[in-house]
Amino acid sequence: MIQGEEKRGLGKNLQYEEWQTIALPEGLRLDLALSEKIAKSRNFVQNLIEEGQVLVNGEVKKASYKIAADDRVEVCIPQPRELDVQPENIKLDIVYEDDDVIVVNKPQGMTVHPAPGSWHGTLVNALLHHCRDNLSGINGIIRPGIVHRIDKGTSGLLVVAKNDDAHNDLARQIKEYSARRTYRAIVHGVLSEPSGTVDAPIGRDPKDRKKMAVVFKNSKNAITHYYVLQRLSGFTEIKAVLETGRTHQIRVHMAYIKHPVLGDPVYGPKKCPYDLPGQVLHAETLVFTHPRTGEKMEFRCEPPKSYQDVLEKIKSL
């Protein structure tokens, strides 16, 4: 058994509460059983396991470990720590808001969450100003509210949680794919079939860790359905429906089938025929069940002017 400071030192500079022993049902995966028991996301629990903050009989086990009848499971859950990001008075395009959720139409060029090199002007900076203290504290950080993200160069709809109950429920819907997101995009080349599905796992590109790629080792399943909206001169406008939600999923999948998203600076051609602020990709619709009322919520937002402008230029060719 690891004791005292040595035990607490396994984490990554987080503030921890006291260790506690938790009874878990036998036969289940460690991450799944613990996630249900402490009402935290599975990703949150997997991070705890990786940091050594979950012990089974005094030892660190894999997330896939199956609980046995006499196992002693101990866990140390991090105390929420203040997010070292300042509120900023940035105008938000709010599509819907109540006491539990807020739906925002994110502009192209805005980063969702602060990160090195981008601590200001993010959606979180704006939300902290708009919502004050009314954002969820999931994942060990006070008031982030972010349930899912869209890329900086992508515009469109995303939902933000105002409390932990809403966050947990929305995260569950996204995990179970009951929350539905559809996108519009312009891709290189003319797609011959009216629709298709890309079922290919996505993970870190082994040649460039800053990129994602279709890989079959250390990856997660990823499924994208696409439908042709209109064929253009050298391009196709599509609707893409996410069945899963992996990082850069649409961009990676369309590049994988040799139809990269127009303007994509990472997965597209090095030379873009148009001067664009980012990839021509827009999160157009968002459907989820309200975490408190159980009502089906459906939102739709037209693509921004930059999208419409390039579409008209291509049509005029």
C-alpha positions in Angstrom: 0.0 0.0 0.0 1.3 3.4 -0.9 1.1 5.8 2.1 1.1 9.5 2.9 3.0 12.0 0.7 4.2 9.2 -1.6 0.6 8.3 -2.3 -0.6 11.8 -2.9 2.4 12.5 -5.1 1.1 10.3 -7.8 -1.1 13.0 -9.2 -0.2 15.9 -11.6 -0.2 19.0 -9.4 -3.9 18.8 -8.4 -5.3 19.4 -5.0 -6.8 16.2 -3.6 -9.3 15.3 -0.9 -8.8 12.4 1.4 -8.6 8.9 0.0 -11.8 6.9 0.4 -12.7 3.2 0.1 -15.5 2.5 -2.3 -17.5 -0.7 -2.7 -17.9 -1.7 -6.4 -20.0 -4.5 -7.9 -17.9 -7.5 -9.1 -17.6 -8.3 -12.8 -17.6 -4.8 -14.1 -14.8 -2.8 -15.6 -13.0 -0.6 -13.1 -13.6 2.6 -15.0 -17.3 1.9 -15.7 -18.1 0.8 -12.2 -16.3 3.7 -10.6 -17.9 6.2 -13.0 -21.4 5.1 -12.1 -20.6 5.0 -8.4 -19.1 8.5 -8.0 -21.3 10.1 -10.8 -18.4 11.4 -12.8 -17.7 10.9 -16.5 -15.9 7.8 -17.6 -13.1 10.0 -19.1 -12.7 11.7 -15.8 -12.3 8.3 -14.0 -9.9 7.1 -16.7 -7.7 10.1 -16.1 -7.7 9.4 -12.3 -6.7 5.8 -13.0 -3.9 6.9 -15.3 -2.6 9.4 -12.6 -2.5 6.6 -10.0 -5.4 8.0 -8.0 -7.3 4.8 -8.0 -5.9 1.7 -6.2 -7.2 -1.8 -6.2 -5.8 -3.8 -3.3 -3.1 -1.1 -3.0 -2.0 -1.4 -6.6 -2.7 0.7 -9.8 -4.8 -1.3 -12.3 -5.8 -0.7 -15.9 -9.2 0.9 -16.6 -10.3 -2.4 -18.1 -9.6 -4.4 -14.9 -12.6 -6.5 -13.9 -13.6 -6.1 -10.3 -13.4 -9.2 -8.1 -15.6 -10.0 -5.1 -13.0 -9.2 -2.4 -11.3 -6.2 -4.1 -10.6 -3.2 -2.0 -10.9 -0.1 -4.2 -9.6 3.3 -3.0 -10.0 6.5 -4.8 -8.8 10.1 -4.3 -11.0 12.6 -6.2 -9.5 16.0 -6.9 -11.0 19.1 -5.4 -12.3 21.5 -8.0 -9.6 24.1 -8.7 -10.2 27.5 -10.0 -9.7 28.0 -13.7 -6.9 30.5 -14.1 -8.7 32.3 -16.9 -10.3 35.7 -16.7 -13.8 36.6 -17.7 -13.9 38.8 -20.9 -16.8 40.9 -22.2 -17.0 39.2 -25.6 -20.3 39.2 -27.4 -21.9 35.8 -27.7 -24.5 34.6 -30.3 -26.8 32.9 -27.8 -29.4 30.7 -29.5 -31.0 29.4 -26.3 -30.5 29.7 -22.5 -32.1 28.6 -19.3 -31.0 27.7 -15.8 -29.4 24.4 -17.0 -28.0 24.9 -20.4 -26.9 27.5 -22.9 -26.7 26.9 -26.7 -24.2 29.1 -28.5 -23.4 29.7 -32.2 -19.6 29.8 -32.1 -18.0 32.0 -34.7 -15.3 30.7 -36.9 -11.9 31.6 -35.5 -12.8 31.4 -31.9 -11.1 28.8 -29.7 -13.5 27.0 -27.4 -11.2 26.4 -24.4 -8.0 28.2 -23.2 -4.8 26.6 -24.0 -1.1 27.6 -24.2 -0.8 30.4 -26.8 -4.6 31.1 -26.6 -5.5 32.2 -23.1 -7.7 35.1 -24.2 -10.6 35.6 -26.5 -11.9 32.0 -26.1 -15.5 30.9 -25.7 -14.8 30.0 -22.0 -13.5 33.6 -21.4 -16.8 34.9 -22.8 -18.9 32.4 -20.9 -17.3 33.2 -17.6 -18.3 36.8 -18.1 -21.8 36.0 -19.3 -22.7 33.3 -16.8 -20.7 34.5 -13.8 -20.6 31.5 -11.4 -23.3 29.5 -13.2 -21.2 27.0 -15.1 -20.5 23.3 -14.2 -17.4 22.1 -12.4 -17.0 18.7 -14.0 -13.5 17.3 -14.6 -11.9 18.9 -11.6 -12.0 22.5 -12.8 -14.5 25.0 -11.5 -16.9 26.6 -14.0 -15.7 25.4 -17.5 -19.2 24.2 -18.6 -17.9 22.7 -21.8 -19.5 19.4 -22.7 -18.2 19.1 -26.2 -16.1 21.2 -28.5 -15.8 22.3 -32.1 -12.5 23.3 -33.7 -11.3 26.9 -33.8 -11.7 27.0 -37.6 -15.2 25.5 -37.5 -18.3 27.6 -36.8 -21.6 26.5 -35.4 -23.7 25.2 -32.5 -22.6 23.7 -29.2 -24.3 23.3 -25.8 -22.8 24.4 -22.5 -23.8 23.1 -19.1 -24.6 25.4 -16.2 -24.5 22.8 -13.5 -22.9 19.4 -12.8 -26.2 17.5 -13.2 -26.8 19.0 -16.6 -23.1 18.3 -17.6 -23.3 14.6 -16.6 -26.5 14.1 -18.4 -25.4 15.8 -21.6 -22.1 14.0 -21.5 -24.0 10.7 -21.2 -26.1 11.6 -24.2 -23.1 12.4 -26.3 -21.4 9.2 -25.2 -24.4 7.1 -26.0 -24.9 9.0 -29.3 -28.5 10.0 -28.4 -27.4 13.7 -28.8 -27.3 14.3 -32.6 -25.0 16.8 -34.4 -25.1 17.5 -38.1 -22.6 19.6 -40.1 -22.5 21.3 -43.5 -19.2 21.4 -45.4 -17.7 22.0 -48.8 -15.2 19.3 -49.8 -12.7 19.0 -52.6 -13.7 16.8 -55.6 -17.1 15.7 -56.8 -18.6 12.8 -54.9 -20.3 10.3 -57.3 -22.6 8.6 -54.8 -25.5 10.4 -53.1 -24.4 9.3 -49.7 -21.9 7.2 -47.8 -20.5 6.2 -44.5 -16.9 6.3 -43.3 -16.3 3.7 -40.5 -12.7 4.1 -39.7 -11.0 4.4 -36.3 -9.2 7.6 -35.4 -6.1 8.2 -33.2 -3.0 10.2 -33.0 -1.0 10.3 -36.3 2.1 8.3 -35.5 4.1 10.5 -37.8 2.8 13.8 -36.4 1.4 13.8 -32.8 -0.2 17.1 -33.4 -2.5 15.6 -36.0 -5.2 12.9 -35.9 -5.4 10.1 -38.5 -7.2 6.9 -39.4 -5.1 4.4 -37.6 -5.8 0.9 -36.4 -3.7 0.9 -33.2 -4.2 3.1 -30.1 -7.4 4.5 -31.7 -11.1 4.7 -31.1 -14.0 3.8 -33.4 -15.3 6.6 -35.5 -18.3 6.7 -37.8 -19.4 9.6 -40.1 -22.3 9.6 -42.4 -22.4 12.0 -45.3 -25.0 13.1 -47.8 -24.5 15.1 -51.0 -26.4 18.4 -50.9 -25.1 19.7 -54.2 -22.3 19.0 -56.7 -20.3 22.0 -57.8 -17.4 22.6 -60.2 -14.5 20.7 -58.6 -16.2 20.6 -55.2 -19.2 19.0 -53.3 -21.4 20.5 -50.6 -22.3 17.8 -48.1 -24.2 17.2 -44.9 -22.2 15.2 -42.3 -23.8 13.4 -39.4 -21.6 12.3 -36.5 -22.4 8.9 -35.0 -19.3 9.3 -32.8 -17.4 12.4 -31.7 -13.7 12.1 -32.2 -11.2 14.9 -32.5 -11.3 16.4 -36.0 -13.5 13.5 -37.0 -15.2 15.0 -40.2 -11.9 16.6 -41.3 -10.0 13.3 -40.9 -12.6 11.1 -42.4 -13.2 13.3 -45.5 -9.4 13.5 -46.1 -9.2 9.7 -45.7 -11.6 9.2 -48.6 -9.7 11.8 -50.7 -12.2 14.6 -50.3 -10.7 16.9 -47.7 -12.7 19.9 -46.4 -12.1 23.1 -48.4 -9.8 25.4 -46.5 -8.6 22.8 -44.0 -5.1 24.0 -43.1 -4.1 20.6 -41.5 -5.7 17.8 -43.6 -6.3 19.6 -46.9 -4.1 20.6 -49.8 -1.2 22.9 -48.9 -2.5 25.4 -51.5 -6.0 26.6 -51.0 -7.7 28.2 -54.1 -9.5 30.7 -51.8 -8.5 33.1 -49.1 -10.4 31.5 -46.2 -10.3 32.1 -42.4 -10.5 28.3 -41.7 -12.1 25.1 -43.0 -15.5 25.5 -44.7 -17.3 23.4 -42.0 -20.3 24.5 -40.0 -22.1 22.7 -37.1 -25.6 23.4 -38.4 -28.0 21.4 -36.2 -27.9 20.2 -32.6 -30.4 17.8 -31.0 -30.5 16.7 -27.4 -32.8 15.9 -24.5 -33.1 18.6 -21.9 -31.4 17.3 -18.8 -34.0 18.5 -16.4 -37.3 18.5 -18.3 -36.7 15.5 -20.7 -38.0 17.7 -23.6 -36.4 17.1 -27.0 -34.4 20.2 -27.9 -33.6 20.9 -31.5 -31.6 23.9 -32.9 -30.5 24.9 -36.4 -28.3 27.8 -37.4 -27.4 28.8 -41.0 -23.7 28.9 -42.0 -21.8 32.2 -41.6 -21.3 34.7 -44.4 -17.8 33.4 -45.1 -19.3 30.0 -45.9 -22.0 31.5 -48.1 -19.5 33.8 -49.9 -17.2 30.9 -51.0 -20.2 28.8 -52.0 -21.4 31.6 -54.3 -17.9 32.0 -55.8 -17.7 28.3 -56.6 -21.2 28.4 -58.1 -20.2 31.3 -60.4 -17.3 29.3 -62.0 
